[in-house]
Amino acid sequence: MSSEPLQEVTLDDHRNAFNEVAFLIDIFTATIDNIMGGATAPVGRIAGREMARKLPVHLNKPSLDEAIAVLSARMKAGFEFTIEGEDREQELIFQRCSLREVCCQRGIDTGGAMCRLFHSYLDGIVNELISRPVKSEIVSSGQQCRAKIRTQ
């Protein structure tokens, strides 16, 4: 352990870190999209299922609503989302989204490759949690984003 005192982290430090992370997310998303020719859904789903296996969560035969509630609570530092609707007509509503802020900072339209990759990732997590295939489709994006979500 070091005996040196910890330095104060400033607002500028946070801004610089956000800029760097936004740049990296933009580059990684663009690279994956270019390599995959726009077919990034399998990449996102595989990553999401892998992530779900590492979550310290055990749900006994959960519904889609339960899985979304758990994820929303786990991801609350960067996202605020809920699920609305009935069985076949459910939508995820994103009030707050860290990726929306990344898109804004990088001058990227929301609803594009970055958002699609994220939704595929989220689909993979939910798929693993509820043990059923999940597919979401972005309906609208902007200050509030909506995505239809379906399960088999």
N, C-alpha and C positions, 0 to 999 in steps of 0.2 A: 504494500500500500504506500501511496505517496503521502508525504507530510505537507505537501504544498496545498495552500487553500484553493478551493474551487473558485473558478472565475464566474462572475455574474454573466448570465446569458441575456443579451439585450434584444430589443425589438428588431433591430437591424440584423442580428444573428438569425432570428426567426425568419425574417423576410428573405435573407440570403439562402437559408436552407430550403425554404419553400420554392424559391426560384430554381434552385438546383434540382430538387425533386420533380418539379413540374417539367423541367427540361428532360430529365431522364425518362419520365413516364411518356412524354411525347415521343421521344426517340424510340423507346422500346415498342410502343404501340405501332408507330409508323413502320418499324422494321418488321415486326411480326405480320402486319397487314401486307407489306410488300412481298415478303417471303411466301406467305400463304395465299396470295392473290385475292385477298378479301375474305377468304373462307376461314376466319379466325375462331369460329364458334367451337370447334373441337379442342383447340388449344385452351381456350377459356374454361370449357367444361372439365377437361382433364385436370387443370390446375385447381379448379374449385373443388372437385372431388378429393383431390390430394389434401387440400387445405382442411376440408371438413373432417378427414380422418385424424387430423392433429388437434382439432378443437376439443377442449375438455368438457364435452357436452354429451350426455346420454339422454336420449328421448325414447321412450317406449311406445312404438307405433304412433309417431306424431302426425298430426294433420299438417297441411300446408300452412295454415294460419299459425300453428304453434311454432313451426320451424322459422317462419318469418319473424315472429315475435322474439325468438331467441337471438336470431341474427341481428335484428334491429337493436336489441339491448347490447350485444357484443360490439357492434360497429358504431355506437352512438358518438364516439369522439369525432368521427368524420362524416357521418351520415345520419339522416333522420328520415325513416320511411315506414310506411304502414301498408297493409293490404286491405282492400275494400272489395265488396261485391260478393256474389254467390258463386257456388261451385265452378261452373264453366265460364263465368264472366268476371273473373277476378282481375284486379289491377294493383300493381305496386305503385304507390304515390311517394315520390321523393321530394320532401320539403327542402332538405339540406343535403348537399352532396359535395364532397371534397373534389371529386373529378370535375364538377361544374366550375369550381374555382380554378382548377388547373387549365381547363379549356379557356376560360376568360383570360387568365394570365398569359397564355400562349397564343391567343387570337384564333382559337379553333372553335368551329361551330359545335354546339352540343348535339348529341344524337348521332355522331359520326363513329369512326372506327374505335376510338377510345371508349365510348359509351357502350358500343356493341360488345367489345371484348370484356368489359366489366360485367355486363349483364349475362354473358355466357359463363363467366367465372361464378357469378352469383347463382346461376342455374345449376352449375356443378355442385356447389356447396349444398343447396337445397336438395338436389337429387340424392346426394349421399345421406343427408339427414333423414329424408322420408322414404328412401329406398324405392323411388319411382322416378322415371324420366320427367324432367321439367324443361319447359321452353318459355322464354319470355320474348316479347316483341315490343320495342319502343314505339309508343303511340304518339307521344309529344315530348318535347324537350324545351327547356328555357328556365325560368325562375322556379317552376315546379315541373317535374318530369313525371310522366306516366308510362307504364309498361304493362301490357297484358301478360298474364302469367297463366300457364296451363300445365296440368300434370296428366299422366296416363293412369 
